[in-house]
């Protein structure tokens, strides 16, 4: 359970007292006034999982806003975070050994700080404690929804070797893991212990092409009443013009075409083969129109490739009978490769140019290209020219270029911690200091310098001219698609001093006091890359440069005024140099009138201090839903005369242009009330009601303020394809307004969130008659009564819906989650089955003003599956999802243990979710946050442990 320490004042010799997350005062029982779920090292091994991120994703209390590895397009791609009660990763505090850790340098949604749990190794963990109550009165900022305390090994003796390998049934995702642990010295007999544990883990990528036999991973939605979004297939949705497997030219002004009387331009006749020139014999007009020049996406990820190398070193030394000094040093490294799709395309329409943001100053349309058409006779490749007799647009994917927006992410976490424990003058003293850092190096590729590309295509020098069919000189490729790197870092150094003692006898027990002080300094240095800064490439990566210093004092009182009644009072005063001061009190009780029954409850105030991304030098570019351009597509129809089809149903860019120095912290009040019962031997039950109210939310204005009306910044109008009103026909013309470049969306303190629910934990352990073994079962379940956001006097009930998509990544807000574990052990055999359940929910997000099932895919998720059609009611709901994991261990000898596991035993596929955008683009229509196990499919693994 929790790491144990001998405490002064123990009631009897040898009694072990523990400090449980949520209190500073040691105790002999672990059922505290606050709800705490504990995962032991044995629980972790029995889960069958191979990473901490996968393990925590299945927590019943983990909800909307959870950041998983399946979201390749996330601002914080490659990392994973926990969102207790669905209140985002920024409202859940993750501690290591009870102390703060430097957050990941890339913030979730460019805003919320969180600790990356994907980099923490299995074999270094002693236990994980999940405190499901507000805890700012003891831990300070960010502990609004609760605390996840990951406790690393304190000491180790002997040597342990492990190795395991696994693979998926449907291809991709092969996983290998090996670890080594060794330690010497016995604290009691030798006065010291020193150990080291090292772990290596490699997980293969799962590509969308590995799962394309399933409906949720298929772009052709015609049989489901929607569009065919297969890459390279011309359809009414794309006006029958789309990049195909090989480049081609299209001339919408061919002299054979009729003239549009409204514009005076030739109507683009997409049905006339004379308007096309295919540049490669592998594709022609007939083949193209028949869908024979499509592209199979073999590069987009359902699960990115990753590799972890972790080392933990620890040493504990008894200084004398009362004092003990411990040191831990850790290095956790994770490498992953993410991308957002196939290679970039040649721009057939005018290129709007990049938007740059430097120190809050915006510049739009940098390196803008007003006319991407290639003149008659333009040389496209050796012996190949534009022979259409007029300027023509080039369609196709650019050969020789990495997949779009590829990032090779290497993140290294280092942590050095010293803890001193002892007793002096009647006080139990704990002093701690640590230095933590996360450094992330990212190599980017798959971006295009558009200006350089079109200059090279039109270059008169054959040696510098771009061959549109490929086989270009590597130096020219590097100039057209520059590879560049960026280094980001986040540091947090801390110092803590806590003392506790019994002050006096009060009523039926002692009056105990714990008091302490805390200091930490945090720096985040995540600058924009050089090529993003000057607009060479159109990258949307965020940047944050800033720091904060926090000093705090806190105290806790524990009393037992009458028999069986335990009372706690605590409070904390924090000072942040970024905004000022916060005071957060809390109170809790536990009353156990019977040995088999007790009642408990808590009240706590909490806060989340504005972080460097919100009050430092920071900025970001983001999209989150689809709109129709209010000028260029006012009625939302691509075929209406005068509309620009590319301006219909598109996701507009927003710019988080400036941070707000006047932001105040988010504030919360939380309540819990529950019962603890042991009606019979071996059966333990807890049932807790919770209610959390958060005010003064720090949110971006777009999507969170009903009064917000975007002020669209537009480029200069240039010739582009415009609908003629005749079927899907378009004509090249100059629209009445230029394209939307961006709208500014500042951070504001606005609105509130209230959520309430009930959580149950039931455990049963039954020793079967005779020598038949031991049966164990555990149920952890959570039900959300309500999840209400309010902004500008309007409230939205989001429980059981897709919302809040603007702050949760459209990851879904189901009302019910549960985990049921049943196990059997007899002699060398240990079998565990775990069932994870997530209830259904609606794809509607009321917070976006969405009320119609017919449009949730496009309006909420920005997914055009049914754009131009009526979305069937079936896709208005995401079905419930249950997976079963099986883990079997068999001890072959005293030293050798064999383990086998099957995750997603019944190979359950994920339900459709057309309104999420937290996954691999429009290729997939499942929820990567809640249903990733279904996308991975059945997974087999086999491992061995050897100790000596």
N, C-alpha and C positions, 0 to 999 in steps of 0.2 A: 504494500500500500504506500503510504508516505514514508520517506526516509525517517528513521527513528533516532531520537537523541535522548540521552538520560537527562532529566531535568531535576533541579533541586526541589525538594519538597515532595518527592514521590511518596505515595501513601504506604508502600510496602517495598521491601528489598526486591530488586529485580523487575519491578513494574516498569513496563515500557511506556513512555509518553511520546506522543507524536504531535507535530505541528502540521495541521491540515490547511490546505489553501482556503483562504477566507478568514483566517484568524492568526494572531501573532502569539497566542498563548497555547502552550502545549496541553495535551489532554490524554486521558487513558482510553477513551472510546472515540470512534471515528464517525459517529452519526451526529453531525453538528447542527446547530440551528439553521445553517444555510445549506441548500441542496448542493451536494458535491458528488459527481460521478467519477469513479476511479477505474482506470484501465491499468492492470498490472502487466509486468513483463510477460507473464504467462498468458494473460488475455491477448496480448499483442501477437504472441507466437501462435496461439490457437486460431487467430482470425484468418489465417491463410494469406493475408496481404503481404506485400513486399515493400511498401513505402508508408510513411506516416501520413502523407497527403491522402492516399487512398483510404487509410484507416479512419481519419477524422471526417472525411466526406460522408461516411455512413452514420455519423452521430444523429440521433433523432432530434437533438436540439439545434443541429446545423441547418440553416435555412437560406432564404433568398439572399443573393449577393455573394454567395460562396464563390471563391475564385478557384477554378480547377485547371488542370493542365490541358484540357481539351479545347480551351478557348485560345486558338492561335493568334487571333486578332486583338487580344487584350493589350492595354497599355503596359501592363506588368507581365507580359508573356513569359512563360517559362516558370513562373512562381505560382504558389498555391496559398490561399488564406482561408481562415475559418470565420463564419458569420453566424454567431449564436442568435437564436430567435429571429433570424432574417433581418437583422439591423445593420448589415454590411460589415465588412472586415475591419472597418475603422472603429467600430464600437465593441470589438472583442479584443481584450488585451492578452497577448501571448507572452508568457514568462518562461525562462529557462532557469531551473533551480530557484524559483521564487524571485528572480531578478530580471530586469529589462534587458532586451536584446536590440541591437541596431535594426531598424526596419529595412525592408528591401528598398534599394535606391529608386526603383520605378514604382510610383504610387498607383494603386488601383483606380481606374478611371482618371488617372493623372492627379488625383486628389487625396485619396484615403491611404494613410500609412498602415502597414501591416508587416508582420513577421512571416517570412517565407518558410512554411513548415515542410516543403518538399525537400529541403536540404538537410533535414535532421535524420540521422541514421537510426535504424531499428535497434541494432545491438548495443548502442550507447544508452538506451533508455531503461530506467529502473521502473518508472510508472508515469502515467499521465493523469492529472487531476483536472476535472472540468467543473469549475464553480459556476453554477447557473443562477447567479444573483448579482446585482450591482455591487461593485466593490471599490469604488473610488475613495471611500473613507479610509482604506488601508493602502491601496495601490496607486491612487491618483488617476490621471487622465486615461481615457480609452476603455475603462472597465465598466462601461454602461450596461452592456448585455451580459457580461460575465468575464471569466478568466479561464484560460487554458494554460496550466502550469506543467511544463514538460520537465520531469526530474531525471537527470542523467545519473548514471551509476556513480555511487560514492566510493566503493572499493570493490576489489575483485581478487580472488585467489585461484591459482591453478591456470590451466590453459584450455581454451575452447576454439575449435575450428568448425566452421560451417560452410556449406556450399549447396547451392540449389540452382535449378534451371527450370524454365517454364516456357510455354508457347501457347498461342491461341489456335482454336480449331479452324478459323476462317482465314488465317494468314496474317503476317505482320505481328509486331508486339512481342517478339521473343525476348525473354528476360533472363538474365544471369545475375547471381549474387554470391559473394564470398565474403567471409569475415574471419577475423582473428582477434582473440582476446587473451591476455595473459596478465597475471598479477602476482606479486610476492608480498609477504609480510602479513602478520596478524596483529590487528590493532591492540587486542587485549594482551597478547603474549609478547609480541615484539615491539609494540608501541608505534608501529607505522604500517602503512600499506601503500604500495605503488602499483599502478596498472596502466596498460595501454590497450585500446581496442581500435581496430581498423576495419573498414568495410568498403567494398567495391560493389557497385550495382550498375548494370547496363540494361536499358530497356529499349527495344527496337521500335521504330515508327510503325504506325498503322496508317496507311494511305486510304483516301476515300475510294480509290479503285479496288482496295481489298474487300470492300463491303458493298459494292455497287449492285449486287444481286438482290439487295433488300430495298423495299420501297422508300424508306427514309433516307436512302443514299442514292436516289435516282433523280436526275434532272428532268426527265420527261413526265410531265403531269397531265398529259392529254387524257389518259384513261381515268384520271381523277377529276376531270372537269376544268383543268387549268392549262397553262402554257407549257410548251416544250422548251426548256431552258438548256438543252444540251448544247455544249459549246460548239460553235461552227455550223449550227443548223439555222437557216433563214426561216422566220415565222412572222405572223402578223405582229407579234409583240415587239420584234426588233425591226419592223418595217421591211422585212426580207433583206436586210443588209446587216451582216455581222461578220467579224473576222473568222476565217476558216482555217483549215489545216495548212494551206499554202496561200501566199499573198496573191491578191488580185487588185486590179484597178477598176474603178467605176466612174463613169462620166455621166452625171445627171443632166448635162446640157447638150446631149447628142442632138444633132440637127434633125434626126428623125422623130424626136419627141415633140408632142404638142406644147403650145405656149399657154401658161396659166394667165388668163386676162387680168387677174387681181395683182399679180406681181410682175408680169412681163417676163418671167423666167420660164425656161423649159421645164415641163413637168417630168419628174424623175420616174421613168418607166422601168420599174424593177423587173418587169417580165420580159424585157427586150434583150436578148443575148448580145445585140450589137453594142450595148452600153457597157459591156464588161470586157476586160482583158485578163485572162488568167495567166499567171506568170510561170507556172510550173505544170508540166503535163500530168502530174498526179491528180489534178483537179480541173474540171471544166464546168461550164454553166449548167449542163444537164445534171451532172453529178452533184454539184453544189446545191441546186434547188431540191434535189431528192434527198438531201441530208447525208450524202456520201462523203462530204469533206469535213466531218465532225472531228472533234478532238477528245480523246480520253484523258481525263485528269489523273495523272499518275504521281503527282507531286504534293497535292494538298494533304494536310494531316488531320486525321481523327485523333491520333495520339502522336506527339512529337517524339523523335529519338532523344534519349537523355542518357547521361552517364554521371554517376556520383562516386566520388572518392572522399572518404571521411576518416578522420583520425581524432581520437580523444585520449588525452593523457591525464592521469590524476595521481595525486599523492596526498596522503593524510598522515600527519605526525602528531602524536600525543606529546605535548610539551611538559605536562605534569599530570597529576591526578584530576585537575579541574579544567585544563585548557587543551584545546585541540586546534591545529592549523591545517587547513585543506587548500590544495591548489588544483585547478583544472585548466587545461589548455586544449582548445578544440580548433580543428580546421575542417570545414565542410565545403566541398566543391561540387557544383553541379554544372554540367554542360548540356545544352539542349539546342536543337535547331528548329526554327519555326518559319513558316511562310504562309502566304494568304492565297496561293493559287498558281495557275500556269503562268507562262512568261507574259510580260507586258505586250501591249498591242501598238501597232502604228496608229496614230491619231487621225481618224478620218475627218473629223470636224476640226474647227479651230481649237487650239490648245489654250485654255484659260490662263495658264501660268501658275506658279507657286505663290502661296501667301507666306510671308515671313513675319516673325514676331521677335523683336529684340528689345529687351527692357521695356516691354509694354507698348512699343511703337510698331504699328502694323503697316505692312506694305503688301498690297495685293497685285496679282498679275505679273510677278517677276518672271522674266524670260518668256513673256507671252508670245505666241505665234498666231498671227491673225489669219493666215491662209496656209493650210497644210496641203493644198492641192499641188500636184506635180505637173509642170507644163508639158505641152505636147512635145514629143521628142526627147524628154528627160531620160537619161541613161540610168537604168535601174539595176542592171547587172551586165557583165561583159556580153555584148551582142544582143542586149535586151533593152528596148526603149518603150516609152509610152506611145503607142501607135493608134490611140483613139482619136487623134486629131484635135484634141482640146485638153485643157487642164482636167485632171482626174484625181479622185481621192484614192488613197492607198488603204486597203483593208488587209489585216493579217497579224499574226503573232510574230514578234521579232525573234528570229532564230539566233542561237548562240548566247542567249541571255538567261541568267538564273531565274527561277520562279519568282513571281511578284513578291516584293517586300519580304525577302528572306533575311532572317537575323540569326546569327550563330551566337548564342548567349552563353557566356561563362561567368558564373557567379561564385565567389569565394567568400565564405563567412568565417571569421576568426573570432575567438572568444577566449580571453584570459581572465580568470576569476580567482580571487583569494577570499576564503571565509575563515574567520576566527571565532571559535565558540568556547565559552568558559563561564565560570562563576566567580564573582568578586563582590564582597560586602553585601551578601544576601541577594544579589542580582544574577540572573542568567543573562549573559551578554552574547550577542551575535553581531559581529562587525564584518562587513563585506565591501569589497571594491572590485571593479572590473573594467576592462577595456574591450569593447566589441566593435566589429567593423564588417560591413558587407561591401564588397567591391565587385562590380559587374562590368565586364568588357563585352561589347557587342560589335560584331563584324556584320556590316550591312551589305546586301547585294540585291539585284533584281529591281533597282530603280533606274529611271531613264533621265538623262540630261536631254530634254526634248529639243532645246535650241541647238545643241551640238548635233543631235541626230538629223534634223532637217537641213542643217548646214552641210553635213557630210553627204546626205543623199543628193544634194544639188551642187556638190563640189565639182569644179571643172578639172581638178587634178585627179587622174585615174588612181594614183597611189593613195589618195586620201578620200576617195569616193566610197560611200557605203553601198555594199551589195545587199539588196533587200532580201535575197534568197539565202544569205548566210556565207560561211567560209571567209569571214572578214579577218583582217590582221588583228591579233590579240591586243596590240597597243591601241588600235582604233576602237575595238570593243570596250576596252577599259575607259576610253574617253567618252564613249556613248553611254555606257552603263558603269559609272565609276563605283568601285568598291571602296567603302570607307568605314572607319571605326569610331567608336566613342567609348569613353571610360567614365563610369559613374560610381560614386561611393556614398556610403552612409555610415556614420560613426555615432556611437553612443557610449560614453564613459559614465560610470556611476559609482556612488559610495553610499552605503547604508550603515546605520548603527541602531540596534534595537536592544532594549533591556526589558526584562520581565521579572516580576517577583510577586509573592503573596504579601499583601499589606497588613491584613488582619483577619481575624475570624469574624464573619458576618452572617448571622443566621445559621443555616445548616451547612455552610461551607466557607472557604476562604474568599476574601475579596482580592482578586488578582489584577495586577496592572501590567500592561506592556506599553512602552513608549519608544519613539524613535525619530530619527531624522533621515532625510533622503536628499541626495543631490544627483542631478545628471545634466550632462551637456551633450546636445545632439547637433550634428552638422550634416547637412545633405548637400552634396555637390554633384548634381546631375545636369550638366550643361547641355545645350543643344549641340549637335554635331556641326562641323564646319560647313558641310554642304547643305544641311537644312537651314543653317543660319543665313546663307547668302542666296537661297532659292535655286541652287543648282538642281536639286531634286525635290520632288513634292512629297516629302516625308511628313507624317503626322505625329511623329514622336514628341513627347512632352519634355519639358525641362523644368528643373527646380534647383534653386540655389538659395540656401538659407540656414539658419541655426536657431536654437532655442536653449535656454538654461532654466532649469527647474530646481527650486529648493523647497523643501516641505518638512513639516513636523506633524506627527500623528501619534495617537494614543488609543488604547483599548482597555476597557474595564470589564471584568467578568465577575459575577457574583451568583451565589446560590442562597437567596434570602430565606427560602423555605425548602424543605426536602423535595427533591425531584424537579425544582424550577431553576433553570439556568438563564441568566440574563447577560446580555452583552451591550455595551455602549462603545462607540468608536467615533472618531472624528479626525479630519485631516485638513491642514491649511497648506495650500500650494501657492507659490509665487512663480509666475512665468514672466520672463523679460519681454515677451512678445505682446502681452495684453494686460497683465495685472494679476489679480488674486482670485482664488476660489476656496470656499470652505465647504466641505462635504461631510455631514454627519451620517451616522447609521445606528440602528438599534435592532436587536434580535433576541429571541427567546426560544427556549425549548422546555416544555413541561411534560414530564413522563410520570403520571400518577400511578401507572402500572408498569411492571417490567415488560409487558407485551404491547404497550400502547403509549404513544406520545404525540404531542402537538407542537409544531414549530412555526415561526414566522419571522419575517424581516421587513425593515423599512430602510431604504438607503437613498441618499442623493448622490448624483454622479455628474461627471462632466467630461467633455472631450475638448481639449485645448486646440485652437486653430494651429495647424502645422505649417512647416515651411512652404508646402505647395499652395497654401491658402493665404499666407501673409508674407512670404519671402519674394524673391525675384523668380517668378514662375510663369508658365504659360502652356497652353495645349490647344490642339485642334481635334475636334471630335464630331462624330455623327452618331445618331441613335435611333432615328425613325425616318420614314419616308413622307414627303409632301408633294404637292403639285405646285409648281412655280405659279404664284398668284397673278403673274402677267403673261408668261409664255405658255401656261397650261391651265388657264383659269377654270375650265370646266372638268379638268381631270381626264380628258379623252385625247389619246394620241392621234386620232384621225380627224379631229375637228379642224376645218380650214383655218390656217393662221397659227395653229399651235406648233410648238417645237416638241417633237416626240421625246427627245432626250431630256426635256424639262418636266416630263410627267412621271410621277411616282419615283422620284429620285431622293436620295438621302443628302440633304444639304449640309455643308460644313459649318460648324460653329467654332468660334475662337474664344477660348478663355483668356481674354486679352490682358487683364490685369488682376493681380491679387488685391485684396482689400485689407489695408492696414488697420481698419476700424472694426474688423470682425471680432465678435465676442464668442466665447466658448459655447458649445452646445451644452444644455443642462438637462438632467434627467431626474425623475423620481421613480423608484421601483419598489414593488411590494411582493412578498411571497407569503403564503400561508399553506401549511401542509400537515400531514399526519405521518407518523412512523409506527409501523405495526409489526409484531412478530407473533401472529396468532398460534403458531405451532413451531415446534423445534425444526430448525432448518429453513423455515419460510420467513423471509424479510420483505417488507413492503414499504414503499414511500409514495405518497401522492401529494404533489405541490401545485398550487395555483400561483401564477405570476401575472403581474401587470407592470408594464414599463411605459412611462410617459416621457417623451423627449421634446423639448422646446428649443427655440432659437437655432434650428437646424442650419448648418452651413451647406448650401446647395448652389449649383449653377442655375442661373435664372431660367434658361431654356428647359422646358419640360417640367418645371417645378413652380412656376408663378403664372397663374391663369391670366394675369394682367399683362404679361410679357408679350409684346408684339415685335418680332424680329425686324430690325432695320437692315435690309439686305444690301450689301455692297456688291455692285455689279461691274462687270467688265464692259468694254466698248463693244457695241453690236457689230458683228462681222458675219459674212455669209455662212449659213448653216442650213441643214435640211429642215424644211417647214412643210407641214401637212397641207395637202391641197383640198381635202374634203372628198376626194374620189378614192374610196377604198383606203388602202394603205399607201397610196402614192404620195410622194413628197417632191418638193421642188427646192432647188438651191436658191436661197434668198436671204435678205438681211432682216432679222426680226425687229420688232418695235423696241426691244430692250436687250441689253447684253445679258450674258449668263450670270447667275448668282455665284459670287466668289466666296462669300462668308457672311456671317452675322456675329456680332459680339454678344457674349453671354457672361457677365461678371458673376463672381461669387457674392452671395447675399446671406444674411441671417433671415430666414423666413420659414414660417410654418411650424408644424409639429407632427409627431408620430406617436400613436398610442397602440400598443399591442398587448394582448392578454391571451392566456392559455393555461393549459394544465399539462403536467408531466408526471409520468408514473415510472417507477422502477420496482420490479418484483423479481426477487431471486429465491430459488429453492434448491436445496441440496439434500439428497436422500441417499442414505447408505442402505443398499439393498440387503435383504436377509442373507445370512451366511457370508460366503466369500464371493457374492455375485457382482460386486463392484459398487461404484458410486454414480448416481445420476444427478445431473445439475441442469438447471434451467434458469434463464433470465430474460425478462422483457423490459425494454426501455422504450417508452412511447411518449409522443408529444402531440397535443391537439391545440390548434390556434383558434381561439374564440373570435378574435378580431384583430385587424391590422389596418388602422385608420390613419391616413395622412390628411392634413388640413393646411391649406395655403389660401390667403386672401379671403377667409371666411367660408370657403367651400371645403367640405370634407368628402373623402373618398374611401370606401371600404375595399381594401385590397386583398384581404384573406381569401384564398381560393382563386386568385386571379394571376395574370402574368406580371402585374405591377409590384413594386414601382420600377418600371423598366429604365427610367432615366437615371436611377441611382443603383440599380441592382443588375444591370446588364441583361434585362429581360430573362432572368434565370428562373422565374416562376416562384409562386408563393403558395404552395399547397398547404392545406389545413392540417394534414396528418402525416406524421412520419413515425416509423417504429422499427425496432430491431429486436428480434427474438433469437436467442441462442439456446441450444440444447446440446448437452454433452454427456458422454459416458466414459468412465475410466475404470479399468480393471487390470491390475498388475501392470505389464509393460504397455498396454493398449490405451490410447486416449483418442476419442473421436468427438469432433465438434461440428455441428451444423449451425449456420447463421443465416437467418432470413431477414432481408432489408426491404421495408415497404415504404412507398411514397404514394400518397393519394392523388386523385385526379385534380385538375384545376382548369379554369377558363383561360383562353388565350386573350381575352379582353383585358386591357389596362385602363381602368376608369380615370386614373390620374392624367392620362393623355387626352381625356375627353372622348375616348373610344367607347361606343355603345353598341356597335353593329358587328355581329359575327362575320358578316360578309367581307370585311376589310381588315381583319386583325393581322393577317400575314403581311400585308403591305404596309399598313399604317403603324402597327406596333413594332414588328420585327424588321421592316424594310425589305421584306422578301416578296418578289413579284410572282409567286407561284400562281396566283389567281388574278393578276393585274389585267383588267379588261373583262373579267368574268365575275360571276357571283360565287364567292367561296362557300362550299357546302357546309352545312351546320356541323357536320362530323368533325371538321377541323377547328371548331370553336372551342373544343375541349381537348385537353391532354389527358389521356387515360392513366389510370393508376399503374404502378410498376412495382413488381416484386422480384427480387433475385435471391437465390440460395447459394451459399458457399459451404463447401465441405472440406474439413481438414482432419487428417488422420496422422497420428504419431505412434510409433512403435519402438520401444526401447529394446534393441537387440541384445545389448549387454549393459553393464554398469556404465560404460563409457560411450557407447555408440547408439545413436537414435536416428531412425529413419522417419522422414516426414513426406507426406503427399497431400496435395490440395487440388481441388477443382473449384474455381470461382465461376459464378453464374452457371451452376450445375445443370440447369434445364435450358440453357442457351436462350434466355428470354431476350427478345429484341426490344429496343427502346420504342416507346410510343411516339407518334408524330407530335411535333411541336413546331407549327409554322410561324409562330410569332417570336421565337427566341432569336437573338443575334449573337449568342455566346458560343458559337461553334464554327465549323469550317465553311463559312460563306453560304451561298445559296445551294451549294452542292448537297448539303445535309439538312434534314428537317427534324432534328431531335434535340433534346435539351442536354448539353454537355455537362452542366452543373449537377443535375439530378439523376441523369440516366446514362452516364458514361459507361457503366458496367455493361449495359446492353449493347452499346456500340462496339465495345471490345469483344463481347461474346464469350463463349465458353473458353476458359483458360486453365491449362493443366500445368502443374509444377511438381517437382520431386527434389527433395533435399536430404542432406545428411548432417548430423552434428556429432562431433567427437570431442570428448573432454578427457583431460588427464592432468 
